[in-house]
Amino acid sequence: MDFTFGKKEKVVLNKDISALLVSPKGFIALYPVYINWIYYIADKPTKPKVLLLVPKKTFKKAHDRNRIKRKLREAYRLNKSEFFPDIPTNLQVCISISYKSSLDEDETMIEIYLKNAFEKFKRKFAQNLEKNNR
């Protein structure tokens, strides 16, 4: 199992970030975690890429936003093998994970929220792929 979360797994291209925020192909709202995603055909097999968002409007101080992002990143890193079991290798999947709660939850609660959201993501992503492949 791969428990790393390196630069190759982060959304860094401006075109991917703007596509995620402006016109995602799918959206899941399972409070307090919201997930947007896009996907496109890639030249070579790649890992799914993730963008973590914590709004400045909710957490005014940077250290609070960074703490939430650190907890989200850790929960994602530990469970990413469960989140993406059956994505085709020729697809590049970019996902944004937004944390919308005003509460600073502990790590176990954030992990539970993320697991629940990704269960719903797996179902909707599979339906979305089937619909677009017809």
N, C-alpha and C positions, 0 to 999 in steps of 0.2 A: 504494500500500500504506500501511496505517495502522500505524505502529510506536509508537503511544502506549499508555499504560496508566493511564488517568485514573480518577477516582472512579466514573464511570458503569459501569466494568468490574469493580468490586470488590463483593463481597458485603458489604453493610453492615446489612441488616435482620435483626433478631434472629430473626424467624420463619424466614427462609431459613437462617440459621446453625444454628438448632436442628434444622430439617428435614434439613439436610446431615449433621449429626452423629448424630442419633437414628434417622431413618428414610429413608435415601437410596433412590432408585429403582434405582441401579446402583452397583457397586463393582468396582474393578480393583486387584489387588495385584501389582505388578511391582517387586520390591525394587530399589531403596530408595524408589521413588515409589508412593504409594497414591492412588487417585483415587475420590472419591464424587461422585455427581451427583443432582440433582433437576431436573425441568422442569415447567412449567405453561403454560397458555395466557395470553398477555399481551395487553393492550389495543392496544398499538402495537409496531412492530418495535423490538427492542432487541438489544444485543450480549450475548454470553455473559458471565456474571459469575464471578469467580474468588476463592477464599479460599485463602491460603497458610498452612500449618500446619507448625511445627517444634516438636517436643515439648521441654518444659522438662526432662523426665526424662533425655533424651539429651544435650542441650546445656545445661549448668547456667548458663552466663553469657549474659546478654542480648546482648552484642556478638557472640557466636558464633551465636546464633539469628538475629540480624538479618543477619549476613553470609550465612548460608545462604538466608534469605528473599530477600535482594537478588539472589543468583545465580539462584534459581528465578524471580523476577520478570523478570529480564533474559532468561533463556532462553525464558520464556513470551512476553514482549513481542516478541522477534525472530521467533518462529515461529508466532504465533497465527493467521496467515492460512492456514497448512497444517493447523492443528488442527481448524478448523471450516469445511470447505468447503461442506457441504450440509445445514446445519441450517435447518429451515423458519423463516420470518421471524415467524410468529405464536407461536413458543415462546420463553419465557424460560428459559434454561438456567443453572443455578448449579452450579459445580464447586468441590470442595475438593481441593487438592493437598497431600498430607502427605509430608514427607521423614523417613524412619524410620532411616536409617543413622546410625551413630555417628561416621562419618568425615567430615571436612570436605573434600569433593572440590573439584577445580578447576571452572571454568565450563564447559569443553568436556565433561567427564564428566557434569555435571548436565544439560547440554543433550541429550546422547545418551540419558540415562535418561528425560528428559521426552518426547523424541520417540518412544521405544519405547513408553512408557506411553500416549501419545496415539494411536499407531497401533492399539493394542488397544482404546482408548476408542472410536475411530471405528467399529470393527466392532461392538462390544457395544452402543453407543448406537443404531446403525441397526437392529440386531436387536430392541432394546427398543422402539423406536418402531413397528416392524412388528407386534410382538406386541400392543402396546396399541391399535393402530389397527384390528385385526381385529374 
